[in-house]
Amino acid sequence: MKRYAPAFVLLLISSAAVAQVPDAAKPNGAASAASNAIPAAPVITAASTPIELARAALAAQGGDKFKNVKSMMLIGSADLYAPNSASSIPGKFVIVTVGDKVRIEIDARPIFNFKQVYDGQQSYSSMPGVQMPPASKFGLPVLAKFDQPGYTVSALPDKKKLRGFRVVDAEGNTTDFYVDLATARVMQYLTPYNGYTFGTENSKFKEVEGVLIPFSFSQRLEMQQGAFFAEYKVKEVKLNQPIGDDVFVMQ
């Protein structure tokens, strides 16, 4: 299990990270709570183009409020499964992101304890040789930039009741999204990296300050020796709070 833990770490990054941009609006009483409610996304039809699907998915995620998130902290529990294992390794996780900066800790002691930091320039890992890409290049953060220069959006075959589209940046980084027809929420996404494909499936969401946050999600990595699987449950979310650079110190 220890050898392949970084795969799950990379998945966590794509699930949680958002790009650093100006401060988002902060809640202020009942009126602000009402204004923070995410409006209904544009209706998806059989004729919706890939661009329209991406636009609807971004709206369901919170639109501009999602794009304007400056920092995010997720705290929760994790259950890690090795191939062909019916029992899990329970643990806790913390993810802190500010732009491309990321700090991740997964504590499942005494069996497993992992820490990884990317300070925007270089990375540190408690497991030597493990490297981590900038958080904003994969997964949900890509939705905030799909209409920017250098990004292309193309169609994917539908998956049961989910509509699919692919977003690729100028460097060839790819995320495949699958959205719910009724809500336009991203239910699944796939991110190829270093020759492997990591899959994330969201099952429960909550709105926090006008931003849709996956509170329960699972991730899967297919390997020759079998599938590695992990389940995550978010217990606490903190958005747009000041986070010092010392959080991303290489240690």
TADARA-V606783 format. One record per residue. RES is the residue in one small letter. PHI is phi in whole degrees, 0 to 359 (none if undefined). Layout:
{{RES | PHI} {RES | PHI}}
This chain:
{{m | none} {k | 298} {r | 298} {y | 254} {a | 305} {p | 304} {a | 300} {f | 291} {v | 299} {l | 299} {l | 295} {l | 301} {i | 302} {s | 294} {s | 284} {a | 251} {a | 283} {v | 223} {a | 285} {q | 278} {v | 217} {p | 301} {d | 305} {a | 276} {a | 295} {k | 253} {p | 293} {n | 207} {g | 82} {a | 296} {a | 298} {s | 293} {a | 299} {a | 293} {s | 290} {n | 278} {a | 296} {i | 284} {p | 296} {a | 299} {a | 286} {p | 305} {v | 292} {i | 263} {t | 235} {a | 296} {a | 266} {s | 298} {t | 280} {p | 304} {i | 297} {e | 294} {l | 296} {a | 297} {r | 296} {a | 293} {a | 296} {l | 296} {a | 299} {a | 294} {q | 284} {g | 128} {g | 59} {d | 298} {k | 293} {f | 293} {k | 296} {n | 266} {v | 296} {k | 267} {s | 213} {m | 214} {m | 229} {l | 243} {i | 229} {g | 185} {s | 249} {a | 222} {d | 237} {l | 252} {y | 239} {a | 278} {p | 305} {n | 61} {s | 247} {a | 270} {s | 253} {s | 255} {i | 258} {p | 281} {g | 196} {k | 231} {f | 222} {v | 223} {i | 233} {v | 237} {t | 229} {v | 221} {g | 62} {d | 279} {k | 283} {v | 218} {r | 229} {i | 230} {e | 227} {i | 238} {d | 244} {a | 235} {r | 297} {p | 270} {i | 280} {f | 208} {n | 214} {f | 223} {k | 222} {q | 216} {v | 226} {y | 234} {d | 265} {g | 99} {q | 234} {q | 215} {s | 238} {y | 232} {s | 222} {s | 289} {m | 250} {p | 304} {g | 89} {v | 271} {q | 246} {m | 226} {p | 283} {p | 306} {a | 296} {s | 278} {k | 264} {f | 220} {g | 73} {l | 303} {p | 302} {v | 297} {l | 300} {a | 289} {k | 230} {f | 299} {d | 262} {q | 274} {p | 303} {g | 97} {y | 258} {t | 237} {v | 237} {s | 224} {a | 278} {l | 230} {p | 299} {d | 296} {k | 239} {k | 56} {k | 264} {l | 253} {r | 267} {g | 241} {f | 208} {r | 242} {v | 241} {v | 234} {d | 268} {a | 295} {e | 268} {g | 90} {n | 293} {t | 235} {t | 228} {d | 260} {f | 252} {y | 230} {v | 244} {d | 288} {l | 297} {a | 280} {t | 247} {a | 68} {r | 288} {v | 285} {m | 264} {q | 216} {y | 208} {l | 240} {t | 227} {p | 285} {y | 203} {n | 55} {g | 85} {y | 241} {t | 243} {f | 258} {g | 245} {t | 236} {e | 232} {n | 267} {s | 236} {k | 215} {f | 233} {k | 219} {e | 270} {v | 233} {e | 55} {g | 81} {v | 239} {l | 277} {i | 243} {p | 292} {f | 262} {s | 218} {f | 208} {s | 235} {q | 221} {r | 222} {l | 227} {e | 273} {m | 234} {q | 300} {q | 274} {g | 130} {a | 265} {f | 269} {f | 222} {a | 215} {e | 240} {y | 234} {k | 232} {v | 277} {k | 257} {e | 212} {v | 232} {k | 233} {l | 245} {n | 57} {q | 263} {p | 301} {i | 230} {g | 286} {d | 297} {d | 295} {v | 296} {f | 255} {v | 292} {m | 283} {q | 197}}
